[in-house]
Amino acid sequence: MHTEAKHENSGGKLRTDAPVDHAGKGENFAPTDLLATAVGTCFLTVMGITAKEKGWKLDEIRVEIDKKMTTKGPRKIGSLFLQIDMPSNLGVDQLKILQKATKDCPVLRSLNDSIRIKVKWNQSKKKKKTSIKFFPTNTFRETPQVTFFDAGVNGSNGADVVIHHGAAISPPNDDEFEQYYVHHHQIDHNLVLDGSRTFTLLNPAWDEPHHVIYLNQKMGALQIPIGTFHKSVSGTEGSMVLNQAIRDRDFDPNKEFIPVSLRDRDDLRKAKAADPVFWVWDDGRIRRFKLGCVSSRKKK
């Protein structure tokens, strides 16, 4: 059995139906769904009114509501669980004021504690600006047979060399899923000594989360910041890379080189699916480009 209500001013119509576990077809909202929705929309309304009074601009707020019906005794709503995703442009004090405002929700007052209501507040993190840096080398002398340069990086307190014999992938794939390294206590500065190597960097916190760097010696040392997932691939000739690392006191080699598979990470798969930014050495410059957009950095 369906019911239909019409709003007097807007003319909008709303149909309801009983759920399938209560003699209905579940083709429309159940009456108890509307009560749950009323709580969520009431929260949004009072927050919107408060923000308007304060002169604040609110970006999108998202509310998800999980309704649980009782299984014993008279059939009714037993509990509601609200997850409220707040925008990243709000400060701590603003969030507290808006959270407090929801206590004045008329629907909440009308329920008079007859339903257990739990609220979880989330705030999306503001994306960080992408941080891709290249540290140039200082060439002391170069002849057709000899290249002599300074490979040092200021502040470096550790060094490691990674040699790829042929077309190696580091770290290797997890079957059909790519794997990446990520450091929590080490900043990498990778300098190609021989051959060339392609690095893929993923960082879900960046505004541009996916980068592909075709690294060669002339580009200098590629910096890989803490928390950035990375992998590298060599061509058939192989390659040799010197990493001048900056390690903090919590650095532990047994924990810093554990591969992370995309199999287990939705956020990394989403970052990998983003349009990549490409970095190449071209005509004496480091150039970055996305489809339809090219810029360059002159080597210092």
Phi, psi and omega per residue, in radians:
M1 nan 2.261 3.137
H2 -1.810 2.610 2.970
T3 -2.184 2.696 -3.102
E4 -2.409 2.348 3.089
A5 -2.113 2.512 -3.133
K6 -2.113 2.284 3.128
H7 -1.347 2.308 -3.007
E8 -1.120 -0.700 -3.054
N9 -1.531 -0.845 -3.066
S10 -1.460 -0.417 -3.079
G11 1.420 0.038 3.133
G12 -1.162 2.521 -3.116
K13 -1.991 2.565 3.136
L14 -2.356 2.165 -3.139
R15 -1.865 2.533 3.095
T16 -2.218 2.821 3.131
D17 -2.651 2.670 3.052
A18 -1.286 2.608 3.115
P19 -1.216 2.847 -3.071
V20 -1.149 -0.435 3.135
D21 -1.537 0.176 3.138
H22 -2.512 0.905 3.004
A23 1.184 0.385 3.117
G24 -2.132 -3.138 3.120
K25 -1.725 -0.222 3.135
G26 1.139 0.483 -3.087
E27 -1.469 -0.266 3.121
N28 -2.427 3.137 3.103
F29 -1.047 2.439 2.986
A30 -1.432 2.744 3.108
P31 -0.970 -0.648 3.124
T32 -1.215 -0.476 3.034
D33 -1.085 -0.706 -3.124
L34 -1.150 -0.609 3.104
L35 -1.167 -0.749 3.110
A36 -1.100 -0.741 3.125
T37 -1.120 -0.624 3.133
A38 -1.061 -0.667 3.116
V39 -1.118 -0.831 -3.124
G40 -1.115 -0.799 -3.132
T41 -1.201 -0.526 3.077
C42 -1.142 -0.738 3.073
F43 -1.000 -0.823 -3.132
L44 -1.087 -0.693 -3.092
T45 -1.133 -0.834 -3.100
V46 -1.206 -0.563 3.061
M47 -1.186 -0.679 3.099
G48 -1.115 -0.724 3.115
I49 -1.111 -0.767 -3.141
T50 -1.099 -0.784 3.138
A51 -1.088 -0.676 3.125
K52 -1.134 -0.716 3.119
E53 -1.125 -0.580 -3.130
K54 -1.482 -0.189 -3.095
G55 1.345 0.435 -3.133
W56 -1.634 2.523 3.018
K57 -1.643 2.201 3.141
L58 -1.825 2.187 2.967
D59 -1.355 -3.030 -3.051
E60 -1.060 2.333 3.016
I61 -2.014 2.336 -3.099
R62 -2.057 2.321 3.114
V63 -2.141 2.199 3.020
E64 -2.008 2.365 -3.046
I65 -2.160 2.223 3.067
D66 -1.895 2.077 -3.081
K67 -1.812 2.283 3.079
K68 -2.061 2.205 3.087
M69 -1.578 2.709 3.087
T70 -1.239 2.638 3.116
T71 -1.908 -0.194 3.120
K72 -2.240 2.610 3.119
G73 1.294 -2.864 -3.133
P74 -1.027 2.436 -3.121
R75 -1.242 2.162 3.104
K76 -2.828 3.038 3.064
I77 -1.299 2.150 3.123
G78 -1.524 -0.688 -3.096
S79 -2.764 2.705 3.032
L80 -2.217 2.394 3.081
F81 -2.114 2.015 -3.118
L82 -1.826 2.231 2.969
Q83 -1.909 2.078 -3.067
I84 -2.005 2.039 3.129
D85 -1.672 1.953 -3.111
M86 -1.634 2.636 -3.116
P87 -1.225 2.782 -3.064
S88 -1.366 -0.210 -3.042
N89 -1.465 0.075 -3.108
L90 -1.718 2.421 3.074
G91 -1.425 3.008 -3.098
V92 -1.052 -0.797 -3.117
D93 -1.139 -0.670 3.103
Q94 -1.109 -0.729 3.119
L95 -1.065 -0.761 -3.136
K96 -1.077 -0.704 -3.128
I97 -1.159 -0.733 -3.140
L98 -1.205 -0.658 3.089
Q99 -1.111 -0.726 3.124
K100 -1.137 -0.608 -3.116
A101 -1.081 -0.538 -3.105
T102 -1.165 -0.315 3.092
K103 -1.153 -0.338 3.123
D104 -1.606 0.197 3.123
C105 -1.111 2.110 -3.119
P106 -1.064 -0.607 3.123
V107 -1.138 -0.728 3.121
L108 -1.052 -0.781 3.117
R109 -1.089 -0.679 -3.080
S110 -1.151 -0.510 3.141
L111 -1.275 -0.401 2.998
N112 0.908 0.811 3.098
D113 1.072 0.356 -3.139
S114 -1.406 -0.244 3.109
I115 -2.215 2.373 3.063
R116 -1.270 2.149 -3.124
I117 -2.165 2.122 3.102
K118 -2.012 2.401 -3.098
V119 -2.151 2.272 3.031
K120 -2.025 2.176 -3.116
W121 -1.737 2.249 3.054
N122 -2.127 2.628 3.049
Q123 -2.326 2.160 3.126
S124 -1.171 2.455 3.134
K125 -1.442 2.429 3.107
K126 -1.218 2.326 -3.135
K127 -1.125 2.395 3.097
K128 -1.461 2.646 3.068
K129 -1.188 2.402 3.136
T130 -0.964 2.394 -3.132
S131 -2.125 1.583 3.046
I132 -2.026 2.081 -3.112
K133 -2.289 2.556 3.070
F134 -2.137 2.258 -3.137
F135 -1.777 1.953 -3.053
P136 -1.181 2.637 3.055
T137 -1.613 2.711 3.098
N138 -1.823 1.874 -3.108
T139 -1.430 2.096 3.133
F140 -1.431 -0.708 -3.099
R141 -2.785 2.441 3.110
E142 -2.502 2.221 3.062
T143 -2.226 3.049 3.130
P144 -0.991 -0.411 -3.082
Q145 -2.032 -0.156 -3.057
V146 -2.380 2.307 2.980
T147 -2.152 2.174 -3.059
F148 -2.196 1.949 -3.073
F149 -2.486 2.817 3.094
D150 -1.550 2.073 -3.124
A151 -1.747 0.134 -3.045
G152 -1.252 2.613 3.051
V153 -2.172 2.215 -3.125
N154 -0.979 2.279 3.103
G155 1.556 -0.129 -3.128
S156 -1.103 2.345 3.103
N157 -2.279 0.350 3.097
G158 -2.864 2.631 3.132
A159 -2.487 2.472 3.028
D160 -2.489 2.675 -3.133
V161 -2.070 2.304 3.106
V162 -2.064 2.041 -3.125
I163 -1.883 2.186 3.048
H164 -1.779 2.102 3.070
H165 -1.622 1.652 -3.076
G166 1.503 -2.778 -3.036
A167 -1.387 1.245 -3.089
A168 -1.552 2.707 3.060
I169 -2.118 2.264 -3.095
S170 -2.308 2.054 -0.102
P171 -1.334 2.806 -3.133
P172 -1.158 2.788 -3.115
N173 -1.220 2.719 3.023
D174 -1.739 1.482 -2.981
D175 0.986 -2.095 -3.113
E176 -1.504 -0.029 -3.106
F177 -1.762 2.378 3.064
E178 -1.245 2.673 3.029
Q179 -2.135 2.670 -3.092
Y180 -2.383 2.642 2.947
Y181 -1.605 2.677 3.004
V182 -2.552 2.357 3.141
H183 -1.886 2.476 3.110
H184 -1.935 -0.269 -3.110
H185 -2.387 0.432 -3.138
Q186 -2.602 2.316 3.002
I187 -1.793 2.175 -3.123
D188 -1.551 2.620 2.974
H189 -2.398 1.603 -3.011
N190 -1.574 2.118 3.135
L191 -2.065 2.171 3.107
V192 -1.298 2.157 3.068
L193 -1.654 -0.569 -3.117
D194 -2.624 2.415 -3.142
G195 1.349 -2.662 3.096
S196 -2.526 2.761 -3.103
R197 -2.548 2.431 3.128
T198 -1.779 2.118 3.112
F199 -1.798 2.400 2.961
T200 -1.963 2.186 -3.136
L201 -2.020 2.322 3.058
L202 -2.176 2.277 3.061
N203 -2.553 1.751 -3.096
P204 -1.035 -0.340 -3.125
A205 -1.429 -0.210 -3.124
W206 -1.468 2.671 3.064
D207 -1.198 -0.446 2.985
E208 -2.094 1.686 -2.918
P209 -1.462 -0.097 -3.000
H210 -2.268 2.100 -3.117
H211 -2.330 2.494 3.069
V212 -2.188 2.081 -3.065
I213 -2.026 2.068 3.079
Y214 -1.570 1.500 -2.927
L215 -1.494 2.298 2.957
N216 -2.326 3.075 -3.016
Q217 -1.078 -0.629 -3.074
K218 -1.157 -0.380 -3.120
M219 -1.353 -0.232 -3.088
G220 1.499 -2.860 -3.076
A221 -1.569 2.168 3.100
L222 -1.399 2.144 3.085
Q223 -1.496 2.309 3.053
I224 -2.058 1.868 -3.069
P225 -1.184 2.819 3.047
I226 -0.990 2.422 3.107
G227 1.467 0.066 3.136
T228 -1.752 2.181 -3.115
F229 -1.421 2.365 -3.044
H230 -2.566 2.614 3.038
K231 -2.530 2.808 -3.125
S232 -2.452 2.654 -3.105
V233 -2.393 2.380 3.070
S234 -1.822 2.786 3.028
G235 -1.345 -3.031 -3.069
T236 -1.113 -0.406 -3.119
E237 -1.429 -0.153 -3.097
G238 1.373 -3.111 3.138
S239 -2.865 2.854 3.067
M240 -2.282 2.239 -3.093
V241 -2.193 2.325 3.023
L242 -1.750 2.213 3.085
N243 -1.906 2.014 3.055
Q244 -1.654 1.739 -2.978
A245 -1.626 2.650 2.955
I246 -1.994 1.936 -3.043
R247 -1.949 2.399 3.060
D248 -1.545 3.118 -3.007
R249 -1.220 -0.259 3.116
D250 -1.606 0.085 3.135
F251 -1.065 2.267 3.103
D252 -2.365 1.935 -3.081
P253 -1.036 -0.371 3.130
N254 -1.341 -0.230 -3.106
K255 -2.022 -0.282 -3.019
E256 -1.542 -0.159 -3.048
F257 -2.193 0.751 3.125
I258 -1.740 2.031 -3.104
P259 -1.064 2.510 3.088
V260 -2.012 2.147 -3.082
S261 -1.577 2.475 3.036
L262 -1.141 -0.301 3.099
R263 -0.967 -0.611 -3.007
D264 -1.794 0.031 -2.985
R265 -2.285 1.797 3.084
D266 -1.096 -0.673 -3.082
D267 -1.151 -0.622 3.115
L268 -1.288 -0.633 3.082
R269 -1.120 -0.663 3.103
K270 -1.165 -0.724 3.108
A271 -1.099 -0.733 -3.134
K272 -1.144 -0.528 -3.124
A273 -1.323 -0.255 3.134
A274 -1.199 2.663 3.109
D275 -1.031 2.195 -3.069
P276 -1.320 2.664 2.944
V277 -1.774 2.224 -3.100
F278 -1.786 2.480 3.106
W279 -2.198 2.199 -3.095
V280 -2.436 2.838 3.012
W281 -1.721 2.119 -3.059
D282 -2.591 2.128 3.057
D283 0.962 0.786 3.069
G284 1.356 0.218 -3.123
R285 -2.373 2.719 2.936
I286 -1.541 2.112 -3.137
R287 -1.988 2.422 3.027
R288 -2.016 2.477 3.131
F289 -2.669 2.590 2.905
K290 -2.064 2.920 3.134
L291 -0.995 2.098 3.133
G292 1.521 0.065 -3.095
C293 -2.598 2.243 -3.126
V294 -2.323 2.380 2.995
S295 -2.443 2.963 -3.072
S296 -2.501 2.739 3.036
R297 -2.166 2.192 -3.137
K298 -1.383 2.358 3.131
K299 -1.199 2.282 -3.134
K300 -1.384 nan nan
